[in-house]
Amino acid sequence: MSPVTIVLLVILAVLIIGLIVLYFLGKKAQKKKAEQDEQLAAAAQTVSMLVIDKKRMRITESGLPQVVIDQTPKMMRRTKLPIVKAKVGPKVMSLIADESVFDYIPIKKEVKATVSGIYITKVTGVRGPLEKPEGKKSWRTKLKEKANRTNKELEKEKAELEKEKSKKKKK
């Protein structure tokens, strides 16, 4: 066999082994996540709170208790987490929100939240439903909208020029 085919076969074998390893790691992570979700659901409480502020910030800058910061893995300390500052009863607390819930949390409004420890898992509005935030537009949709706008402007200019030409011909 030629050296090129040998190299390609070795690369293919490494890729297949990598996919198999990722498959089993994914299964293991899925089981771990299911266990954690069960524990969160068991310790969940419904709490009424006034949301003061929400930001994505590093855990070291978030104002969470030092015990929580010490328990987090080193890699997680660098990532930005969805942090919510809220007034729960008489106390102002820093809480961590779930990624799926973070966008729905309104600022400076009262909400009922399902909280498990310092982790917000679900949010509902106290006075009516929560407003769904507008999603960010992708680069492609922005480009399409811009193209449509410019096309409309060009068509208007063409129509105006044709009107001027027809007026000149009539004279």
C-alpha positions in Angstrom: 0.0 0.0 0.0 1.1 3.5 -0.6 2.0 5.8 2.3 -0.9 8.1 1.6 -3.5 5.3 2.1 -1.8 4.2 5.3 -1.9 7.7 6.7 -5.5 8.1 5.7 -6.4 4.7 7.4 -4.6 5.7 10.6 -6.5 9.1 10.7 -9.8 7.3 10.1 -9.0 4.8 12.9 -8.2 7.6 15.3 -11.4 9.5 14.3 -13.5 6.3 14.9 -11.9 5.7 18.3 -12.5 9.4 19.2 -16.2 9.1 18.3 -16.6 6.0 20.3 -15.0 7.6 23.4 -17.2 10.7 23.0 -20.3 8.5 22.7 -19.6 6.8 26.0 -18.5 10.0 27.8 -21.8 11.6 26.5 -23.8 8.7 28.0 -22.1 9.0 31.3 -22.6 12.8 31.4 -26.3 12.3 30.5 -26.8 10.0 33.5 -25.0 12.4 35.8 -27.2 15.3 34.5 -30.4 13.2 35.1 -29.3 12.5 38.7 -28.5 16.2 39.3 -31.9 17.2 37.9 -33.7 14.8 40.3 -31.8 16.3 43.2 -32.7 19.8 42.2 -36.3 18.9 41.8 -36.4 17.3 45.2 -35.0 20.4 46.9 -37.0 22.9 44.9 -39.1 25.6 46.6 -41.3 28.3 45.2 -40.2 31.7 46.3 -41.5 35.2 45.5 -38.7 37.6 44.7 -38.1 41.1 43.3 -35.4 40.9 40.6 -32.9 43.8 41.0 -30.3 43.0 38.3 -29.2 40.2 36.1 -25.9 39.7 34.3 -23.5 37.1 32.9 -20.4 37.3 35.0 -17.6 35.2 36.3 -18.3 33.3 39.5 -15.4 35.1 41.3 -17.0 38.5 40.6 -20.6 37.4 41.2 -20.9 38.1 44.9 -21.8 34.5 45.7 -20.7 33.1 49.1 -17.0 32.0 49.3 -18.1 28.5 50.1 -19.8 28.2 46.7 -16.8 29.7 44.9 -14.4 27.2 46.6 -16.6 24.2 45.6 -16.7 25.1 41.9 -14.1 23.5 39.7 -11.2 25.6 38.5 -12.4 25.6 34.9 -15.8 26.8 35.8 -14.4 29.8 37.7 -13.3 31.3 34.3 -16.7 30.8 32.5 -19.4 33.4 32.8 -22.6 32.3 34.6 -26.1 33.8 34.5 -26.2 35.7 37.9 -29.4 37.2 39.2 -29.4 39.7 42.1 -32.8 39.5 43.8 -34.6 40.6 46.9 -36.0 37.5 48.6 -38.0 38.7 51.6 -35.8 41.2 53.4 -32.5 39.9 52.1 -30.7 40.8 48.8 -29.2 37.6 47.4 -27.1 36.6 44.4 -28.5 33.5 42.7 -27.5 31.5 39.7 -30.1 31.1 37.0 -30.6 28.2 34.6 -29.6 29.1 31.0 -33.1 28.3 29.7 -34.7 30.6 32.3 -32.2 33.5 32.3 -33.6 35.3 29.2 -37.2 35.2 30.6 -36.3 36.9 34.0 -37.6 40.5 33.9 -35.5 43.2 35.6 -37.1 45.3 38.4 -40.3 43.1 38.5 -41.6 40.7 41.0 -41.6 37.0 39.9 -42.3 33.6 41.4 -39.3 31.4 41.0 -38.6 27.8 41.7 -35.4 27.9 43.6 -33.2 24.9 44.6 -30.5 26.3 47.0 -29.1 29.2 45.0 -30.1 27.9 41.6 -33.2 29.3 39.8 -34.8 26.5 37.7 -38.2 28.0 36.8 -39.8 31.5 36.6 -43.4 32.6 36.4 -44.8 36.1 36.6 -46.7 37.2 39.7 -48.8 39.7 37.8 -49.6 38.2 34.4 -47.4 36.2 32.0 -43.7 37.0 31.4 -42.7 38.7 28.2 -40.8 36.6 25.7 -37.6 38.4 24.8 -36.7 39.1 21.2 -34.1 36.7 19.9 -30.9 38.1 18.4 -31.0 38.2 14.6 -28.4 36.2 12.8 -26.0 37.8 10.4 -27.7 36.3 7.5 -31.2 37.6 8.4 -29.7 41.1 9.0 -28.1 40.9 5.6 -31.4 39.8 4.0 -33.3 42.7 5.6 -30.7 45.2 4.5 -30.9 43.9 0.9 -34.7 44.1 1.0 -34.6 47.7 2.2 -32.2 48.8 -0.4 -34.2 47.0 -3.2 -37.3 48.9 -2.1 -35.5 52.2 -2.1 -34.1 51.5 -5.6 -37.6 50.6 -6.8 -39.0 53.9 -5.4 -36.2 55.8 -7.1 -36.8 54.0 -10.4 -40.6 54.8 -10.2 -39.8 58.5 -9.5 -37.4 58.6 -12.5 -40.0 57.0 -14.7 -42.6 59.5 -13.6 -40.2 62.4 -14.4 -39.5 60.9 -17.8 -43.2 60.5 -18.6 -43.9 64.1 -17.5 -41.1 65.3 -19.8 -42.4 63.3 -22.7 -45.9 64.8 -22.2 -44.5 68.3 -22.4 
